[in-house]
């Protein structure tokens, strides 16, 4: 048996060591090299998860990349965080359309390395994070003022979208997605999910 490896929080000061035992670089330099593109879809998605985790007061735990939902609140509410934005790092002829992935999945448990047999949306609620900024000269995803946040319980997604794989922001709003201020995310998520629905 090889039990799940629980990631430890690193400082960035850890060293990358060559075969002779000499340092060739540091972990913080690797992070700078690999993850400085915060406008790219992958890193922007992880950043949005962290921003929401900060709002919920649960950013002390390390991220598990492939778990069946992104975050779990202190009250036990499972949260899926999705992102979209107008600007990309590649050359654009027009601004990107705001579309989010909402497809049902086979939930994977990172501790047991097993998939659930039924395909469904795994979380209790979705937070759709829109990086709304459109000026390339001043774009900065670290500025929370450049983001909008929308909440919708998974039950409503299931009722309105069925097995649909993607949804536009406008269709989500039409279905009842609630725009929420960053400082109110924790409160509204708790209010939108009855206790019986929590994971």
C-alpha positions in Angstrom: 0.0 0.0 0.0 1.1 3.5 -0.8 -1.1 5.9 1.2 -1.9 9.3 -0.1 0.9 11.8 0.3 -0.3 14.9 2.2 1.5 18.0 0.8 3.4 20.1 3.3 3.4 23.8 3.1 6.7 24.9 1.7 8.4 28.3 2.2 10.0 28.8 -1.2 13.5 28.8 0.4 14.0 25.1 -0.2 16.8 24.3 -2.5 17.1 22.3 -5.7 20.2 20.2 -5.3 22.4 18.7 -8.0 23.9 15.2 -7.9 27.0 16.6 -6.2 24.9 18.0 -3.3 25.3 21.6 -4.5 22.3 24.0 -4.8 21.5 25.0 -8.4 18.4 27.1 -7.6 15.6 27.5 -5.1 12.0 26.6 -5.0 10.9 30.2 -5.1 12.8 30.6 -8.4 11.0 27.6 -9.7 7.6 29.1 -8.7 8.6 32.3 -10.4 9.6 30.5 -13.6 6.5 28.2 -13.7 3.6 30.2 -12.2 4.1 33.9 -13.0 1.5 33.8 -15.8 -1.5 34.6 -13.7 -3.6 35.5 -16.7 -3.2 32.1 -18.3 -6.2 29.8 -17.7 -4.4 27.2 -15.5 -2.7 29.6 -13.1 -5.6 32.0 -13.1 -7.9 29.1 -12.0 -5.6 28.2 -9.1 -5.4 31.8 -8.1 -9.1 32.2 -8.1 -9.4 29.1 -5.9 -7.0 30.7 -3.5 -8.8 34.0 -3.5 -12.0 32.3 -2.6 -10.3 30.2 0.0 -9.0 33.5 1.6 -12.6 34.8 1.6 -13.7 31.7 3.4 -10.9 31.7 5.9 -9.6 28.3 4.8 -6.4 29.2 2.9 -4.3 27.5 5.6 -4.7 24.1 4.0 -2.7 23.0 0.9 -4.5 22.6 -2.4 -5.3 19.1 -3.6 -5.2 19.4 -7.4 -7.5 16.6 -8.5 -10.0 16.2 -5.6 -13.6 16.0 -6.5 -14.3 19.5 -5.4 -12.0 22.5 -4.9 -12.8 23.7 -1.3 -14.6 22.7 1.8 -15.8 25.5 4.1 -15.6 25.4 7.9 -19.3 24.4 7.9 -18.6 21.4 5.6 -20.0 23.0 2.4 -18.2 21.6 -0.7 -17.4 24.5 -3.1 -16.4 24.2 -6.8 -14.6 27.3 -8.1 -14.7 28.1 -11.9 -13.0 31.0 -13.7 -13.2 32.9 -16.9 -11.8 36.2 -18.1 -11.8 38.6 -21.0 -8.0 38.8 -21.4 -5.6 36.0 -22.3 -1.8 35.9 -22.5 -1.9 35.1 -26.2 -2.6 37.6 -28.9 -6.4 38.3 -29.2 -8.5 39.8 -32.0 -11.4 40.2 -29.6 -12.0 39.8 -25.9 -12.8 36.2 -24.8 -16.3 35.2 -24.1 -17.2 34.3 -20.5 -17.8 30.6 -20.5 -17.4 28.1 -17.7 -17.1 24.3 -17.5 -20.0 22.8 -15.5 -19.9 19.2 -16.6 -20.8 16.4 -14.3 -17.9 14.2 -13.3 -17.0 10.9 -11.7 -15.8 12.1 -8.3 -12.2 11.1 -7.5 -11.1 10.6 -3.9 -7.4 11.6 -3.6 -6.9 9.6 -0.5 -8.3 6.3 -1.8 -7.4 6.9 -5.5 -10.9 5.7 -6.5 -13.6 7.1 -8.7 -17.3 7.1 -7.7 -19.5 5.0 -9.9 -22.1 7.8 -10.7 -21.4 10.8 -12.8 -22.7 14.0 -11.2 -21.7 17.5 -10.0 -19.8 16.9 -6.9 -20.0 20.1 -4.8 -22.8 21.8 -2.9 -22.3 25.2 -4.6 -20.4 26.8 -7.4 -18.5 30.1 -7.3 -18.0 31.5 -10.7 -15.0 34.0 -10.7 -14.9 36.5 -13.5 -11.7 38.3 -14.2 -13.5 41.3 -15.6 -10.6 43.6 -16.4 -10.1 44.5 -20.1 -7.1 46.9 -20.1 -3.9 45.1 -20.9 -1.8 47.9 -19.4 -3.3 47.7 -16.0 -4.4 44.1 -15.7 -3.4 42.5 -12.4 -5.3 39.4 -11.2 -3.9 40.0 -7.7 -6.3 43.0 -7.4 -9.5 41.5 -6.2 -11.3 44.6 -7.4 -10.7 43.2 -10.9 -12.8 40.2 -10.2 -16.6 39.6 -9.9 -18.0 36.6 -8.1 -21.3 34.7 -8.8 -22.8 32.0 -6.6 -25.3 29.3 -7.6 -26.2 26.1 -5.7 -25.4 22.9 -7.5 -29.1 21.8 -7.2 -30.1 24.8 -9.4 -27.4 23.9 -11.9 -28.7 20.4 -12.1 -32.3 21.6 -12.6 -31.5 24.3 -15.2 -28.6 22.7 -17.1 -28.9 18.9 -16.8 -25.8 17.2 -18.2 -24.7 20.3 -20.1 -20.9 20.7 -20.1 -20.5 24.5 -20.4 -22.5 27.6 -19.6 -22.1 31.3 -20.4 -22.2 33.9 -17.7 -25.4 35.3 -19.1 -27.1 31.9 -19.0 -26.0 31.4 -15.4 -27.3 34.7 -14.3 -30.6 34.0 -16.1 -30.7 30.7 -14.2 -30.3 32.5 -10.8 -26.6 33.0 -10.2 -26.2 35.6 -7.6 -23.5 38.3 -7.9 -21.8 38.5 -4.5 -19.3 41.0 -3.1 -16.0 39.4 -2.1 -16.4 40.3 1.6 -19.8 38.5 1.7 -18.8 35.3 0.0 -18.5 33.2 3.2 -21.8 34.5 4.6 -23.8 34.0 1.4 -22.4 30.5 0.7 -23.5 29.4 4.2 -26.9 31.0 3.7 -27.5 29.5 0.3 -26.9 25.9 1.3 -29.3 24.3 3.8 -27.5 22.1 6.4 -29.0 18.9 5.0 -27.3 19.5 1.6 -23.7 19.9 3.0 -21.2 17.3 2.2 
